[in-house]
Amino acid sequence: MKKYLNKIVLSIFALAIGALMNTKTFAMTPTWPNDAKFNRGVSNAYYYVDSTANSYTSRINAAVNNWVDTGWGWNPIYLYPVASNYATHIDFYVSNYQQDYVLDNNTLAYSGFWDINSNRLSQAGYGPSVDYFYTEVKINQIYDVETRVIIHEMGHCFGLAHSSDHYSIMYPTYEGTYVTTVQKDDHDTINYLYN
């Protein structure tokens, strides 16, 4: 009887170890300092596409849909398109170096962060360290920017910083990333930030 119990205990132990070894540990996508994020949350959020970005409307909508339905389960993001940038969460514009010094020949797009009084908190890869009211995504007019770049910039707007993981949509360079959509770690980090 004792031998039989020992075999059962060893079998259960082996199964437990096997299960632990096959379970992926949550590797959080980096966030802005102090986990800065939208101070209004993202479950009832609004986005505006400026007339300068009309040619990107379908790509912006595809990027929005990828964040709303990542394919990795529930998250709190729900975005509505609106016709005015009044009290929106994310505004999309197309600009150039003459209008915006950040949009040089090496920058496809960038995100800017603002408080409720329209004071700029941060921009261009340097995230804010305090919660923010709204963001702007500026797309460089000299490029034909793909949807994945817009998804990446929206990740910044939601509070995600650059990741060293080539399998994260938040990898900092276009050439170095292996993915074109929101990945599980990116999705899970949104749930961490907003739940």
N, C-alpha and C positions, 0 to 999 in steps of 0.2 A: 504494500500500500504506500509506503514511504517513497519507494522508487517511482511509482506512478505519479504521486503528488509533485515530486521534484521535476519530472518531465513536463507536467502541466505548467508549473511555475516557470521553467526555462522556456517553454514554448510561448507563453504569454509575454515574458520579458523580451524574447527575440522579436515577436510581432510589434511590441511597443517601440523597440529600437528601430526597426525597419520603417515604421510609420513616421517616426521623428526624422529619419534620414531622408525620406521622400517628401517632407513638408518644406515648402519654400518659406524662408523667413522674410517678413515684410521689410524691404529695404526702402526706406522713405526717400522720396525725391526731396532734395534740399528746398528749404523755404527761405523767405526773406528774413532778415534779422528780427528777432522778437516775434516770429511767426506773423508778421504784418500781413493784413488781408483787407478785403472790403469790410468796412465797419457796418454795412447794412446787410451783410450776408449775400448769398447768391441764389436763394430759392425763389425769389420774385424779382429777377434782375432784368434790365433793359439794355438794348444795344442800338446804336444809331450808325447808319452808313451815310457818310457825307456824300454830296454829289461828286466830289473829286474821286471817290472810291466806287462809283456806280459800276464800273467794269469788273469789280471784284465781288459784287453782291452774291453771286452764286457760290463763290469760294468761301466767303465769310459765312454764309448760311450753312454750308457743309461743315465748316469748322465748328460753328455753334452746335450743330447736330451731333458732332463727334464728342463734344464735351458734355452735352445733355445725356446722350446715350453712348457711353464709352464701350459698351459690350462687356464690362466687368462688374455688372450689378448696379445697385442703386447708388446714386450720389445726390447731393442737395441742389445741384445746378439746374436752374430752369431760366432760360432767357427768352425775352419777347422783343421782336423788332419794333421800333417806333420811328415816327417821321420827324422828330425833333430831338436835339441833344439835351433837352431840359431834364435834369435829374436822372440821367442815364448812368449805367455802370461802365460801359465800354463804348467809345466812339472810334470809328474807323475813318482814316483820311489817307489820301495819297499826296505826297509832297516831294520836294527835291532839295538839293543842297543849297540852292539860292534862297529857298524859303525856310529851311531848317538845317542848321549847320551839322546836326548829328547824322544826317543822311548822306554820308560820303559814298565813294565808290565801293566800299567794303561792307556796307550795311544794307541788308535787304529790307529790314523793318525794325522798329523798336517800340517799346511801351513807355509811356510817361504816366506818372502818378500824381494825383492832386487831392487836396483836402476840400472840405465843404465850402471854403472861402476862395477857391480857385488858386490857392498857393501851390506851386509845384513842389512836390516832396522828393522826387527822384526820377531818373530816366535812364535809358540806354544801358541796360544790363546791371545797373546799380539799384537794387531794390530799396524801398523805403524801410525804415525801422519802426514806423508807427502805422496804425491802420489808416486807410485812405477812403475817400468818398467816391471818386471816379478815376477812370483811366482813359488814355488815348493810345490807339495803335496807329503809328504812322508807317505807311508803306512807301518804299522808294520807287518813284515813277520810272527810273531807268531800268528796272527789272520787271520781268514777268513772274511775280511771286506765286509760288505754289501754295495750295491749301495747307500743307504741313507747316509752312512758315507762319501762317495765320494762327493755326492751332498752337504752335509754340508760343507766339506772342500772347495769345489769350491765357496760356498757362501762367505767364508772368503776371498778367492782370489778376488772376485768381490767387496769386501768392506764391507761385513756384519759382525758384531760382534755377540757375543752370545746374545740370547734373553731369557727372563724369561717366555715367552709364550710357554707352552707345545705343542701348535699347530703350532709352527714354526719349520721349518727344522733346524733353527739355535739354537734350545735349546741345552745347552752344554753337556748333558749326553745322552748316547745311551738309557739307561733304562727309562729316564724321558720323552722322546718325544712320542707323540701320532701319528705322521705323518711320512711318508716315502718319500714324494715328496715336491717340492717347493710349498709354500702356497701363498695366495693373498698378504698378508702384505710383505712377502719376495720379491715377484715379483714387487709390487708397490714401494718398497724401491730402487730396481735396477733402475726403471724408474726415481725416484727422483735423484739418484746419477749421472746418465749418460744422462739426458736430460736437 
